[in-house]
């Protein structure tokens, strides 16, 4: 018998404030046309003043619990993927644990920037298959609007805020690829590329800092590495691209999403795309896309999904799961 980490519920939360590309034309020297054609982004959501990453994560978690028909007291562990925790510590995960009224179990953050949700899912799966937790809430929650340098048009138009969450539950599987749940994972990082995408602040500077990115270079790595990690994860599960129903990619740039699908020899009809509405929400983008993809009727029980993401570090990876 094989223990599998099966998706029991999914949910998301997006802050109310929607900012269209045209709204940004008044802020920096940009155009709706440039943003749309270079990135595929049309609008993004921004948090309200006083609204925190933990607030967003809590609302997404509550939606996922409702979808699963479970309560916070049914959960053994919370893992939050975020690079925008509201405080150096405590973790966003413990803040969300408190807000949910969950008084047992454990909670911690995972920081792998835009690849964070893939890293968090892999950690959750490890806890489940080794019997350390039966039900794990895996959350991606970000407020990247707070890391923007509003004078840098090369970055400030690309990012948005939001949160998504999954409830994973231990279920018995047969050990075959017909099982529901996580079938394989693949994680990578290479710190030689730390200067391509980083925040120029933190405890060493006494300031939060701003996001800095060599967009073209990150783009080049993304196109190469995302298809590769997806293929590696599929090979670990003894599957190929031909078995995939949905690619659920990190939503950074439609051109990266298209190039990755092409390298995987899959048509865009098999890709869940939300980048036009959310922008790049870093670690929140995959759970947001899973939740929206399900709500749209795209993702159905039994579908084979591959998620893939890359971000600062560089860190990148993929997860193969049957919904
Ligand atoms: O989630 C983590 C991973 N992050 C990513 O995957 C992001 C990867 N990178 C990208 O998505 C793309 O590289 C960008 C969307 C950031 C940029 O697209 P690009 O096609 O690589 O454009 P570029 O950086 O080469 O810029 C082309 C031109 C430049 O002008 P010149 O030097 O050619 O005259 C920029 O100054 O576009 C200019 N530009 C802008 N123009 C209008 C840069 N930002 C803007 C802007 N509006 N917002």
Boltz pocket constraint, residues with backbone or C-beta under 6 A from the ligand:
constraints:
  - pocket:
      binder: B
      contacts: [[A, 29], [A, 30], [A, 31], [A, 34], [A, 35], [A, 38], [A, 39], [A, 114], [A, 153], [A, 154], [A, 155], [A, 157], [A, 214], [A, 215], [A, 216], [A, 217], [A, 218], [A, 219], [A, 222], [A, 252], [A, 253], [A, 256], [A, 280], [A, 282], [A, 310], [A, 311], [A, 312]]
      max_distance: 6.0
